[in-house]
Amino acid sequence: MAAHYDTIAQQYKKSKEFPFRLHIEAYTYFNLLGDLTGKSLLDLACKEGFYTRQFKQKGAARVVGVEISEKMIELATQQEAREPQDIEYILGDVLELGKIGSFDLVVASYLLNYCQTKEQLLKVCQNIFANLKPGGRFITINNHSEQPPASYLSTEKYGFIKNIDEPLQEGTPIKYTVYADEEKFSFDNYYLSTATHEWAFRSVGFKEVRWQKLIVSPEGVEEFGEDFWQDFVESMPIVAIECL
Ligand SMILES: C[S@@+](CC[C@H](N)C(=O)[O-])C[C@H]1O[C@@H](n2cnc3c(N)ncnc32)[C@H](O)[C@@H]1O
């Protein structure tokens, strides 16, 4: 997993510039996060710190990023050395993390979709819950497991498609192909049902789980028009989840 991200790092960075990243992904994410002023925040699977730095810029008092890829942590740390923001980066596997602190918010964009079994998902959720203060929130952006495979190709105009080689069942690999410039690259996520996610969240102690609809930023509507976003919002390839 880590080695794979080391090789596609540059292309992945480019894909962060896709309009849906800013106008749907980030807009929905920050909308859910709300005011970060003075908050403590743990960013799991932080990669090279793309969102991690933004959390600090938006006023979070303490930000810690955890990432399994050595190369990504190195990039994050170099950036921190160039422009210090007082962010702490930790090289580590969320599966083995345990309790490293007590945070108002634990966030993770595109982490849960790497769990291949319900046991792994449970372990990751235990480590998320362990790091939250009482009353804290977990917010995540994730592959949307329940997107009907019939619409997997409808997102090509946004820069990516998904494919499966076998019918969806627990653990089925979902192959993302991302078109960055003239090149494309692929990586796998894994299907675990909404019911399995609900089970894992509630088993570790979350009292409320909210599956949030995606929202398009007003700037995104203005720049691209409402019709442009329709396929994305309808097929819902990604989802936002809030656990209390
Ligand atoms: C698709 S990237 C998302 C990165 C970042 N959250 C973002 O949205 O820009 C997924 C990241 O999860 C990391 N990752 C996957 N499994 C992990 C684990 N068990 N523990 C920590 N990081 C993990 C990968 O190395 C990769 O950097």
The ligand as an ORCA input file, in Angstrom:
! r2SCAN-3c Opt
* xyz 0 1
  C      -6.037      8.123     -1.353
  S      -4.779      8.636     -0.247
  C      -5.603      9.937      0.618
  C      -4.673     10.875      1.265
  C      -5.271     12.099      1.966
  N      -6.115     11.734      3.078
  C      -6.014     12.973      0.976
  O      -7.249     12.937      0.929
  O      -5.332     13.692      0.238
  C      -4.781      7.320      0.909
  C      -3.623      7.374      1.886
  O      -3.870      6.420      2.919
  C      -2.634      5.898      3.353
  N      -2.932      4.673      4.098
  C      -3.528      3.560      3.635
  N      -3.650      2.642      4.609
  C      -3.125      3.203      5.730
  C      -2.980      2.750      7.060
  N      -3.370      1.544      7.434
  N      -2.411      3.581      7.974
  C      -2.003      4.839      7.599
  N      -2.123      5.315      6.341
  C      -2.685      4.508      5.418
  C      -1.887      5.722      2.024
  O      -0.494      5.561      2.186
  C      -2.260      7.001      1.294
  O      -1.352      8.039      1.552
*
